[in-house]
Amino acid sequence: MQNKTPQLLILFRLLLGPTMIFLTYKFGNAIRTELVLLLFLGLLSDIFDGIIARRLSVSSEKLRRMDSQTDLVFWLCVSWCGWILNPEIIINHRYAIAIIFLMEGLTYIFSLAKFKKETCTHAILSKLWGVTLLVAFISMIGFGCAGIPFFLAVFFGVIGHIDVYLIIYFLPKWTHDVPSCYHAYLIKKGKSIKRNRLFNG
């Protein structure tokens, strides 16, 4: 059962997103504080599923791909909650949001076109974007405002996606857990790279 802990954490996050949408529709503004707490639980599950998998030596391509796709579903659900609670914020920043969605979609198009697989880089800048997303959604869902946290999420979202594009471009074959485009360049040159045991497999 211990070896299934990473999968259970991923499943927890997968179910958490739709649960948050249900609670938001049912309780509206009264559930804001609880949604923020659930956001933190989602983040913690994302952090520890990889750490535990590596400590148990059960980290695999399948698990990392499952983790990436679950992250996408979770953040889409959180975005939906933000829309339900603060439609005016989404409307006022629709162009910036559209750019991020477009860039995310392009990562899949580029990766599928080159490797016939979805991207699964778990890059450092992407993780940093995840942190800024968390702060932005805490600001939006918890307090009903965008401000600097939203700007930072968009900024690091753009930078992080450009990094992923370059990773896809440099990689000679599909590889998961590539820390940055520089590391992808090293792989292209046939050099070995050092991955951080805390963040990458």
C-alpha positions as CSV (number, residue, x, y, z in Angstrom):
1,M,0.0,0.0,0.0
2,Q,2.9,2.3,0.8
3,N,4.1,2.2,-2.8
4,K,0.7,3.4,-3.9
5,T,0.9,6.6,-1.9
6,P,2.0,8.8,-4.9
7,Q,-0.9,7.5,-7.0
8,L,-3.3,8.1,-4.2
9,L,-2.1,11.7,-3.8
10,I,-2.5,12.3,-7.5
11,L,-6.0,10.8,-7.4
12,F,-6.8,13.0,-4.4
13,R,-5.8,16.1,-6.4
14,L,-7.7,14.9,-9.4
15,L,-10.9,14.6,-7.4
16,L,-10.2,17.8,-5.4
17,G,-10.7,20.0,-8.4
18,P,-14.3,19.0,-9.3
19,T,-15.1,19.0,-5.6
20,M,-14.0,22.6,-5.3
21,I,-16.3,23.5,-8.3
22,F,-19.2,21.7,-6.6
23,L,-18.7,23.5,-3.4
24,T,-18.3,26.8,-5.1
25,Y,-21.6,26.4,-7.0
26,K,-23.4,25.2,-3.8
27,F,-22.1,27.8,-1.3
28,G,-20.8,30.7,-3.3
29,N,-18.9,33.4,-1.4
30,A,-19.5,31.7,1.9
31,I,-16.9,29.0,0.9
32,R,-14.0,31.3,0.0
33,T,-11.9,30.5,3.1
34,E,-12.4,26.7,2.7
35,L,-11.5,26.9,-0.9
36,V,-8.2,28.5,0.0
37,L,-7.5,25.7,2.4
38,L,-8.3,23.2,-0.3
39,L,-5.9,25.0,-2.6
40,F,-3.1,24.5,-0.1
41,L,-4.0,20.8,0.1
42,G,-3.8,20.5,-3.6
43,L,-0.4,22.1,-3.7
44,L,0.9,19.9,-0.9
45,S,-0.3,16.8,-2.7
46,D,1.5,18.0,-5.8
47,I,4.7,18.5,-3.9
48,F,4.7,15.3,-1.9
49,D,3.6,12.9,-4.6
50,G,6.9,13.4,-6.5
51,I,9.0,13.4,-3.3
52,I,7.5,10.2,-2.0
53,A,7.7,8.5,-5.4
54,R,11.4,9.2,-5.6
55,R,12.1,8.1,-2.0
56,L,10.2,4.9,-2.6
57,S,12.0,4.5,-6.0
58,V,8.6,4.1,-7.8
59,S,8.9,7.3,-9.9
60,S,8.2,6.4,-13.5
61,E,7.3,8.0,-16.9
62,K,3.7,6.9,-16.5
63,L,3.5,8.4,-13.0
64,R,5.1,11.7,-14.1
65,R,2.7,12.0,-17.0
66,M,-0.2,11.3,-14.8
67,D,1.0,14.0,-12.4
68,S,1.3,16.5,-15.2
69,Q,-2.2,15.9,-16.6
70,T,-3.7,16.0,-13.1
71,D,-2.0,19.3,-12.5
72,L,-3.7,20.7,-15.7
73,V,-7.1,19.4,-14.6
74,F,-6.7,20.8,-11.0
75,W,-5.7,24.3,-12.1
76,L,-8.5,24.4,-14.7
77,C,-11.0,23.5,-12.0
78,V,-9.5,26.2,-9.7
79,S,-9.8,28.7,-12.6
80,W,-13.4,27.7,-12.9
81,C,-14.0,28.5,-9.2
82,G,-12.3,31.9,-9.8
83,W,-14.7,32.5,-12.6
84,I,-17.8,31.6,-10.6
85,L,-16.8,33.8,-7.6
86,N,-15.2,36.7,-9.5
87,P,-16.4,36.9,-13.1
88,E,-15.5,40.6,-13.3
89,I,-11.8,39.8,-12.7
90,I,-11.8,37.2,-15.4
91,I,-13.5,39.6,-17.9
92,N,-11.2,42.6,-17.0
93,H,-8.1,40.4,-17.6
94,R,-9.5,38.2,-20.4
95,Y,-6.7,39.0,-22.9
96,A,-3.9,38.1,-20.5
97,I,-5.8,34.9,-19.5
98,A,-6.4,34.1,-23.2
99,I,-2.7,34.4,-23.9
100,I,-1.8,31.9,-21.1
101,F,-4.4,29.4,-22.3
102,L,-3.1,29.8,-25.8
103,M,0.5,29.2,-24.7
104,E,-0.5,26.2,-22.7
105,G,-2.3,24.7,-25.7
106,L,0.7,25.3,-27.9
107,T,2.9,23.3,-25.6
108,Y,0.7,20.3,-26.3
109,I,0.6,20.9,-30.0
110,F,4.4,21.3,-30.3
111,S,5.1,18.3,-28.1
112,L,2.6,16.0,-29.8
113,A,3.8,17.2,-33.2
114,K,7.5,16.4,-32.4
115,F,7.3,13.5,-30.0
116,K,3.7,12.1,-30.3
117,K,3.4,12.6,-26.5
118,E,2.3,15.5,-24.3
119,T,4.9,17.6,-22.6
120,C,6.0,16.5,-19.1
121,T,9.0,18.7,-18.3
122,H,8.3,19.6,-14.7
123,A,10.7,22.5,-15.3
124,I,11.8,24.8,-12.5
125,L,10.2,27.8,-14.1
126,S,6.9,25.9,-14.5
127,K,7.1,25.1,-10.8
128,L,7.7,28.8,-10.0
129,W,4.7,29.6,-12.1
130,G,2.6,27.1,-10.1
131,V,3.6,29.0,-6.9
132,T,2.6,32.4,-8.4
133,L,-0.7,30.8,-9.6
134,L,-1.4,29.7,-6.0
135,V,-0.8,33.2,-4.7
136,A,-2.9,34.7,-7.5
137,F,-5.8,32.4,-6.8
138,I,-5.6,32.9,-3.0
139,S,-5.9,36.6,-3.8
140,M,-8.8,36.1,-6.2
141,I,-10.7,33.4,-4.4
142,G,-9.9,34.4,-0.9
143,F,-10.1,38.1,-1.2
144,G,-11.8,38.9,-4.5
145,C,-8.9,40.9,-6.0
146,A,-6.2,40.4,-8.7
147,G,-3.5,43.0,-8.3
148,I,0.2,42.2,-8.2
149,P,-0.3,38.5,-7.6
150,F,-2.3,38.2,-10.8
151,F,0.4,40.1,-12.8
152,L,3.2,37.9,-11.4
153,A,1.2,34.8,-12.4
154,V,0.8,36.0,-15.9
155,F,4.4,37.1,-16.1
156,F,5.9,33.8,-14.9
157,G,3.3,31.9,-17.0
158,V,4.6,33.5,-20.1
159,I,8.3,33.0,-19.1
160,G,7.6,29.4,-18.1
161,H,5.9,28.5,-21.3
162,I,8.7,30.0,-23.4
163,D,11.1,27.8,-21.4
164,V,9.0,24.8,-22.2
165,Y,8.9,25.7,-25.9
166,L,12.7,25.8,-25.9
167,I,12.9,22.5,-24.0
168,I,10.8,20.8,-26.6
169,Y,12.9,22.4,-29.4
170,F,16.2,21.3,-28.0
171,L,15.3,17.8,-26.9
172,P,16.3,15.2,-29.5
173,K,13.7,12.7,-28.0
174,W,10.9,12.9,-25.5
175,T,12.1,13.1,-21.9
176,H,10.4,13.8,-18.7
177,D,11.7,15.9,-15.8
178,V,13.9,18.4,-17.6
179,P,14.7,21.3,-15.3
180,S,15.2,24.0,-17.9
181,C,15.9,24.8,-21.6
182,Y,19.6,24.9,-20.7
183,H,19.4,21.4,-19.5
184,A,17.6,20.4,-22.7
185,Y,20.4,22.0,-24.7
186,L,22.9,19.9,-22.7
187,I,21.0,16.8,-23.5
188,K,20.9,17.7,-27.2
189,K,24.7,18.0,-27.0
190,G,24.9,14.5,-25.5
191,K,25.9,15.7,-22.1
192,S,24.6,14.4,-18.8
193,I,22.5,16.7,-16.6
194,K,22.1,16.8,-12.9
195,R,18.5,16.8,-11.6
196,N,17.5,18.0,-8.2
197,R,16.2,15.0,-6.1
198,L,13.7,17.3,-4.4
199,F,12.1,18.5,-7.6
200,N,12.9,16.1,-10.4
201,G,13.2,12.4,-10.9
